[in-house]
Each structure stands twice: as C-alpha cells, then as structure tokens.
Amino acid sequence: MTPLVVVAVLVAAVAHASWNAVAHGIKDQLVAFTLVGGGGALCGAALLPFAPAPDAGAWPCLLVSALLHVVYQGLLMRSFSLGDFGQMYPIARGTAPLAVTALAAVFAAELPDGPQLAGVAVASAGLVGLALWGIRGSGARPDWTAVGAACATGLAIAAYTVVDGLGVRASGSPLGYIAWLMILEGLVIPAYAVGTRRGGFLAQVRPFAVRGLAGGLLSVFAYGLVLWAQTRAALAPVAALRESSILVGAGIGAVFMKERFGAPRVAAAGLMVAGIGLMLHGG
C-alpha cells in the first residue's frame, strides 16, 4: 500500500463514518436511506458523461454487487433501528475485514503474509471491542438481536467488497464502475419507499432532503476512493484500513450523540491502531 493509497482510504473512512452518522441521525430509516440512495443515484448519473462505460467483463460483478448493496442497506437500516450508532457501526464494520481476508484468499488468490494477517485480526478485535466493551455504560450487556443484525451487515459488507474488488479491476474504468453501481443500487430503496408509503412520503422526506442528499454525495465519494484503492492494493488491507472509520464514528457518537467514550473504547482503539500498523508493515 503506497502512501497515496493509504491517504485515499483514510479520507474515505472519514467520509463513510460521516454519511452513516447522517443516516442514523434521521430517525425514520426508510426516509434516511431513500435520500442517501437517491443522492447516490443522482451523483452516478452526473458522472456518466465523464466516465467510460465499464468493460463487459465487469457487468456480472456490477449486478451482483448492486443486489448485495441493497441487502446491506436493509440490514444496516435494521441494525440502526435497534441500537446506538456507537454500537452498531463498529460491529458492522469490525466484522468485515476478517471475512474479506478469507474471501479474497479464495476468490482473488490474495494470500496475506504473516504481519498482514495478524494486523487484520488485531484491528478487527479492536473494532469489535469498541462495540462490545462498555459502550452503553459499565456492566451493560449488548442487545444480541441488534448485534446479530450488525454482524449480518458486516458479512454483506465483506461480500460486496470482494465482488467490487474483482469488478472494478475488470472494468477498465473505476469512475464508470462507481457511477453505474450508484445508479443500480441507489434507485431500489427509493422505489420501494414510494411504492409502500405512496402519497404521504414526499412530505416525510422534505424536512430531511438536504441532509440526506448530502449523505448520498458523501457515500459516493467514500466508496469511489475505496474502489480506486482496490485497483492498486490487495483487498484485505484496504478493507481493514477503511475501518479506521470506526474511530471517526466513535468520535461522532461521543461529541454529537452524547454516547460514552470510556477506557474500554480507548483500549479497543489502541488495538485497532496496532493492527493497522501491522498491516502496513506487511506486504
């Protein structure tokens, strides 16, 4: 991973945590993800005149990825409706890197070396620790239904990460790939929302339109950087480094949502930083 790739992924991490916080802050999650998805689709359409179409070999990955992203968004909506942002976001993101490591080894023939594998494991332990240790106060037990939804979200993240890693490499046009992906995935939840809530939905969306569409713009920017990084580095380290967004998410939860940030979270964050150091040392 070159310094440029590292910086790109870290910027993506900040943008990703920010759009997730925007979505969580809108209590009606269907409204939130309608706006984020719609904003992403609009950005994708705006990019089309400037981006060559992906090569034919990338389209199967594009279609599968769009489906996986819709599943991911549904699971993320469910987890956000069940638990605190500071709990759900770390679990969802923290379970993904280990799964990406395994899937990349099988489907992309990317076998991590010892330091990288140790780094992914240590960083993942720290990320999950942020969620499971002391987030709701000393001695509180996690809501296991919420935890299950967040873990399922993490598995969906791992699946689309590997599919997109393969697809963007075959596309010949990372910008074209992200544009079509945002269009294909971004229209599904808005269409579902309009179909199920009908006439009254526009009035429900209007108060949150600017905030939600800004979240969609951030989501395109964040994932576009990640896809570009995946064309220049192995999938597992990129996926794990991307999850430094947990630190940003923890800060957002503590500052803006008044969620506790105590010693257990500090210890877990230290594990994550150590894991990232191992990943960057390997390779």
C-alpha positions in Angstrom: 0.0 0.0 0.0 1.6 3.2 -1.2 1.2 6.5 0.9 -1.3 7.8 -1.7 -3.5 4.7 -1.3 -3.3 5.0 2.5 -4.3 8.6 2.4 -7.2 7.9 0.0 -8.6 5.1 2.2 -8.3 7.2 5.3 -10.2 10.1 3.7 -12.8 7.6 2.6 -13.1 6.3 6.1 -13.9 9.9 7.4 -16.5 10.4 4.6 -18.0 7.0 5.3 -18.4 7.5 9.0 -20.0 10.9 8.3 -22.6 9.6 5.9 -23.5 6.8 8.3 -23.9 9.3 11.1 -26.2 11.4 8.8 -28.3 8.4 8.1 -28.5 7.3 11.7 -29.5 10.9 12.7 -32.7 10.7 10.7 -35.0 8.6 12.9 -37.1 7.3 10.0 -34.6 5.0 8.5 -36.5 4.4 5.3 -36.5 8.2 4.7 -32.8 8.3 5.5 -31.8 5.6 3.1 -34.2 6.8 0.4 -32.3 10.1 0.4 -28.9 8.6 0.7 -29.6 6.1 -2.2 -31.3 8.8 -4.3 -28.4 11.2 -3.7 -26.0 8.4 -4.8 -28.0 7.7 -7.9 -28.1 11.3 -8.9 -24.3 11.5 -8.4 -23.8 8.4 -10.5 -26.0 9.9 -13.3 -24.0 13.1 -13.2 -20.7 11.1 -13.6 -21.9 9.2 -16.7 -20.9 11.8 -19.3 -17.4 11.9 -17.9 -16.8 8.2 -17.4 -16.3 5.5 -20.0 -18.7 2.6 -19.6 -17.3 -0.4 -17.7 -16.0 -3.3 -19.9 -18.3 -6.2 -20.5 -16.5 -8.5 -18.0 -17.3 -6.2 -15.1 -21.1 -6.2 -15.6 -21.8 -9.5 -13.8 -20.0 -8.2 -10.7 -21.8 -4.9 -11.0 -25.2 -6.6 -11.0 -24.3 -8.9 -8.1 -22.8 -6.0 -6.2 -25.9 -3.9 -6.6 -28.0 -6.7 -5.1 -25.6 -7.1 -2.2 -25.6 -3.4 -1.5 -29.4 -3.4 -1.3 -29.2 -6.3 1.2 -26.5 -4.4 3.1 -28.6 -1.2 3.3 -31.6 -3.2 4.5 -29.6 -4.8 7.2 -27.9 -1.5 8.2 -31.4 0.1 8.5 -32.4 -2.7 10.7 -29.3 -2.5 12.9 -29.6 1.3 13.2 -33.2 1.0 14.3 -32.3 -1.5 17.0 -29.1 0.0 18.6 -27.0 3.1 19.2 -24.8 4.4 16.4 -21.7 3.8 18.6 -22.6 0.2 19.0 -24.0 -0.8 15.6 -21.4 0.9 13.4 -18.3 -0.6 15.0 -19.8 -4.2 14.9 -20.9 -3.9 11.3 -17.5 -2.5 10.2 -15.4 -4.6 12.5 -16.7 -8.0 11.3 -15.9 -7.2 7.7 -12.1 -7.3 7.4 -11.6 -10.9 8.5 -14.4 -12.0 6.2 -12.8 -10.0 3.3 -9.4 -11.7 4.1 -10.9 -15.1 3.8 -13.0 -14.3 0.6 -10.1 -12.6 -1.1 -7.9 -15.6 -0.5 -10.5 -17.9 -2.1 -11.8 -15.7 -5.0 -8.9 -13.3 -5.7 -5.9 -15.5 -4.8 -4.7 -12.8 -2.4 -2.9 -14.6 0.4 -1.9 -12.2 3.2 1.6 -12.5 4.7 2.0 -13.0 8.4 2.1 -9.4 9.5 -0.9 -8.5 7.3 -2.9 -11.4 8.7 -2.0 -10.5 12.3 -2.9 -6.9 11.6 -6.3 -7.7 10.2 -7.0 -9.9 13.2 -5.8 -7.4 15.8 -7.6 -4.4 14.1 -10.8 -6.4 13.8 -10.6 -7.4 17.5 -10.2 -3.7 18.4 -13.1 -2.7 16.2 -15.5 -5.2 17.7 -14.2 -4.4 21.1 -15.3 -0.8 20.6 -18.8 -2.2 20.3 -18.9 -4.9 22.9 -17.0 -3.3 25.8 -18.6 -0.6 27.8 -20.4 1.3 25.1 -23.7 1.6 26.9 -22.1 2.2 30.3 -20.2 0.0 32.7 -21.6 -3.5 33.1 -24.2 -3.1 30.3 -24.9 -6.1 28.2 -25.2 -5.9 24.4 -28.6 -6.2 22.7 -27.9 -9.5 21.0 -30.7 -9.0 18.4 -29.1 -5.8 17.4 -25.6 -7.4 17.5 -26.8 -10.1 15.2 -28.2 -7.6 12.7 -24.9 -5.7 12.8 -22.9 -8.8 12.2 -25.0 -9.8 9.3 -24.4 -6.3 7.9 -20.7 -6.9 8.2 -20.9 -10.1 6.2 -22.8 -8.3 3.5 -20.0 -5.6 3.5 -17.4 -8.3 3.1 -19.3 -9.9 0.2 -19.8 -6.7 -1.8 -16.2 -5.6 -1.1 -14.7 -8.7 -2.7 -17.2 -8.6 -5.6 -16.5 -4.9 -6.3 -12.7 -5.5 -6.0 -12.9 -8.0 -8.8 -15.4 -6.0 -10.8 -13.5 -2.7 -10.7 -10.3 -4.4 -11.7 -12.1 -5.9 -14.7 -13.9 -2.7 -15.6 -11.2 -0.6 -17.2 -12.9 2.4 -15.8 -13.2 2.8 -12.0 -15.2 6.0 -12.4 -17.6 4.3 -14.8 -18.0 1.4 -12.4 -18.8 3.6 -9.4 -21.3 5.6 -11.5 -23.3 2.6 -12.7 -23.1 0.9 -9.3 -24.6 4.0 -7.6 -27.4 4.2 -10.2 -28.2 0.4 -10.0 -28.2 0.2 -6.2 -29.4 3.7 -5.4 -32.9 3.5 -7.0 -34.1 0.4 -5.3 -34.9 1.7 -1.8 -36.4 4.9 -3.1 -38.7 2.9 -5.4 -39.6 0.6 -2.5 -40.4 3.6 -0.3 -42.6 5.3 -2.9 -44.4 2.1 -3.6 -45.2 1.3 0.1 -45.8 4.8 1.5 -47.4 6.3 -1.5 -48.8 9.8 -1.4 -47.6 10.9 2.1 -43.9 10.0 1.5 -42.9 13.3 -0.1 -44.0 15.2 2.9 -42.0 12.8 5.2 -38.8 13.2 3.0 -38.9 17.0 2.6 -37.6 18.1 6.0 -34.5 15.9 5.7 -33.8 16.4 1.9 -30.7 18.5 2.1 -29.1 16.4 4.9 -29.9 13.1 3.3 -28.8 14.0 -0.2 -25.5 15.3 1.3 -25.1 11.9 2.9 -25.6 10.3 -0.6 -22.8 12.6 -2.0 -20.5 11.5 0.8 -21.3 7.9 0.2 -20.3 8.1 -3.5 -17.1 10.0 -2.6 -16.2 7.5 0.1 -16.8 4.3 -1.9 -15.3 5.8 -5.1 -12.0 6.3 -3.2 -12.2 2.7 -1.9 -12.8 1.3 -5.4 -9.8 3.2 -6.8 -7.7 1.9 -3.9 -8.7 -1.7 -4.7 -7.2 -1.3 -8.1 -3.8 -0.5 -6.6 -3.6 -2.7 -3.5 -4.8 -6.0 -2.1 -8.4 -6.2 -0.9 -7.9 -7.3 2.7 -5.6 -4.5 3.8 -7.7 -1.9 2.0 -10.8 -3.2 3.7 -9.2 -3.2 7.2 -7.7 0.2 6.8 -11.0 1.6 5.7 -12.4 0.5 9.0 -10.4 3.2 10.7 -13.7 5.0 10.1 -14.7 3.4 13.5 -12.5 6.0 15.3 -14.4 8.8 13.4 -17.7 7.1 14.2 -16.8 6.8 17.9 -15.9 10.5 18.0 -19.1 11.5 16.3 -21.1 9.3 18.7 -19.3 10.9 21.7 -19.4 14.5 20.6 -22.7 14.8 18.8 -24.8 11.9 20.2 -23.5 12.1 23.8 -22.6 8.4 23.7 -20.0 7.3 26.3 -16.3 7.1 25.3 -14.5 5.5 28.2 -11.4 3.4 29.0 -12.7 0.2 27.2 -13.1 2.2 24.0 -9.7 3.7 24.3 -8.1 0.3 24.8 -10.0 -1.1 21.8 -9.0 1.9 19.6 -5.4 1.2 20.6 -5.7 -2.4 19.3 -7.1 -1.1 16.1 -4.2 1.3 15.6 -1.7 -1.5 16.3 -3.5 -3.7 13.8 -3.3 -1.0 11.1 0.5 -0.7 11.8 1.0 -4.4 11.3 -1.0 -4.4 8.0 1.1 -1.5 6.6 4.3 -3.2 7.7 3.4 -6.4 5.9 3.2 -6.9 2.1 
